[in-house]
Amino acid sequence: MFVRLTAVVALLAALALAPAAAQTAGFHPKADVSTRLLVGDADDAGSAAWLGLDVRLGPEWHTYWRSAGDAGAPPEFDWSGSQNVADVTVEWPAPRRFTEADIDTYGYENHVLFPLHVRLKDASAPAHLSLKAVLYVCSVICTQNEAQLEAEIAPGSHQNAAQTQIDEWRHKVPRNSSPTLSIQSLRLERQPKPHLVIEAHAQPELTAPDVFVDGDLAVAAGRPHVEPRAEGDALISIPVNGLDQTGLQRPLRVTLVDGERALEAALPQVAAAPSSSVSKTAAATSSIWVILGIALLGGFILNLMPCVFPVLSLKVVSLIDHRTTDAPPLRAALLATAAGILASFAALAVTLSTLKAAGAQIGWGLQFQQPAFLIAMSVVLVAFAANLLGLFEIGLPWWLGSRIGQAGHGRSLAGHVFNGFVMTLLATPCSAPFVGTAVAFALSQQAPQILLVFAGLGLGMASPYLALAAVPRLAALLPRPGRWMIAVRALAAAAMIATTLWLIIILAEISGIATAGVTGALLLAFVLALAASRIRLRHAIPAALATAAIALVVVAATRPPATETKGQEILWQPLVPAEIADQVRTGHTVFVDIGASWCVTCKVNETLVLDGAAVHRRLASDVIPVKADWTKPNDTIAAYLKSFDRYGLPFNVVFGPGAPNGIVLPELLTQEIVLDAIDTASRPVTAH
């Protein structure tokens, strides 16, 4: 071990003290390394092109793979000076192992070509690729070499001779499938010491296999031990360090190389090993009380989140109704509202537990992905609005509307329970501080724990009503009912209708314009039928107020964005989890934004923070922006959130050289939070 540490220190010192050697495009030997850029063909659409970074090394010199091993450093690439280039993805040919004084490094000798997939901003215009490449090369000594390379990419498809050479090296890049090589299983075993186990099959049989492991900087892998089996099968064991305390924080990539053939597979996140079943049980028992405290606090904060604003009018009218003479006793009404909130959380817990037991996708606020829920909530809200406007108080056309309307009026205990139930369902399309932690813990447990944690969330959200019930004198601070209540009810009804329009817009995104149009038309017919039989002159003022409020909401929602100049457009990329690690490894900073049309907090973050001038400039310039929309069910997004122990929205994370495992941002963003995270992630890690 002493010899290994001494060698590592010596290699790092050599890298730190070696002078940088600048080179230009074309072969210009210096320090036994030369580089050039080869321009290949554009794809059929012309939106991307293939280039190759060609590296020639002198005898006994080698450079490094995307993971250098025990010493050295991987290549670094900077494309910031390019024009009409959206992003560049580097492909890594299969490496070989170099061993010196018990030090293992991974890389290439003599000659390597890195295929570069260059995505263009404008396919019809020429592009200029400016590449600053930093290569670390070693022989008896190690040097750091810089090359500034330039290449012009003409629009359209080409028949370039260089494409043949680029394709030749692309065939050396490990993929997740191979015609002659397969990985039957890949698992992590912890006894007697942590090690990866690969069951591989090869035809023809393996001759000189090697295995390279990367993806989590905290994990170091040793040399593989290969045990041949019959008919081309082999059992390969690779010792790994760094898993005992923290577990596997990021998925590992395992690359199996055998001569000219190679194969890549991924091992997902693995939790830290429990010290014993007794300690695991004790930890779970102690943590549940901490989680319950977090759930109580998160439930209370949920009352203050933007997601609650669309249903805030329900709370206001419900509280004011407590002062009317025909209302139930104040304490009973408040307790009934709290019971409705608790019943709603219990219903969510039972539903999620059932779906989890059935193996379905689960998460916080996912009821907004279901068309039936959106239609049902639209019906309820329209009934509430019509009742608040006085369109039906007696003689209802339909008994169902009557029951819903009486519940919406809120002047019976059942009405208060129903109010609390609906408020909770409409207030949970997005997460809140502490809510995400509690939900993540709950959904990783069994049904009893899910029910217990959701009960804690419900108690937290119901706490204002419980406080008023405990001290009824606080209700004296509420204003007494009067003629001003007509205007309040009209505004509340307008808020209900605006929320209904929002739900119908989401329904259109999920189920199509036809379904949303039919739903909206039926609801409008329902309101017009009530209005035709009940409208009176005394309702003209509140109806006008409601109409004006709705018009303002529609205008605000549909007006074009501000014309102020924020710089170039943000080129959002789709979420492909496997590509993020590649982009970070090549020196890029990646900002991931996952939202949904039904997530109000997501829209607030987008409008107030991501569209802000300072953040907009960063996302449009030196950061790769990635966006995913979870409005509809999506298994990839659900699995990605789960890898961070998150089950709700909004979700934002920043990756970069200084944060390869990602910096997860809070639910409510500020420009300072986002910019600080980008700066931290962009800062390269200094080796010691």
Secondary structure by P-SEA (a helix, b strand, c coil): caaaaaaaaaaaaaaaabbbbbbcccccccccbbbbbbbbbbcccccbbbbbbbbbbcccccccccccccccccbbbbccccccccbbbbbbcbbbbbbcccbbbbbcccbbbbbbbcccccccbbbbbbbbbbbbbbccbbbbbbbbbbbbbbcccccccaaaaaaaaaaacccccccccccccccccccccbbbbbbbbbcccccbbbbbbcccccccccbbbbbbbcccbbbbbbbbcccccccccbbbbbbbbccccbbbbbbcccccccccaaaaaaaaaaaaaaaaaaaaaaaaacccccccccaaaaaaaaaaaccccccccaaaaaaaaaaaaaaaaaaaaaaaaaaaaaccccccccccccaaaaaaaaaaaaaaaaaaacccccccccaaaaaaaaaaacccaaaaaaaaaaaaaaaccccccaaaaaaaaaaaccaaaaaaaaaaaaaaaaaaaaaaaacccccccccccccaaaaaaaaaaaaaaaaaaaaaaaaaaaccaaaaaaaaaaaaaaaaaaaaacccccaaaaaaaaaaaaaaaaaaacccccccccccccccccccccaaaaaaaabbbbbbbbbccccaaaaaaaacccccaaaaaaaacccbbbbbbcccccaaaaaaaaaaccccccbbbbbccccccbbbbcccccaaaaaaaaaaaabbbbcc
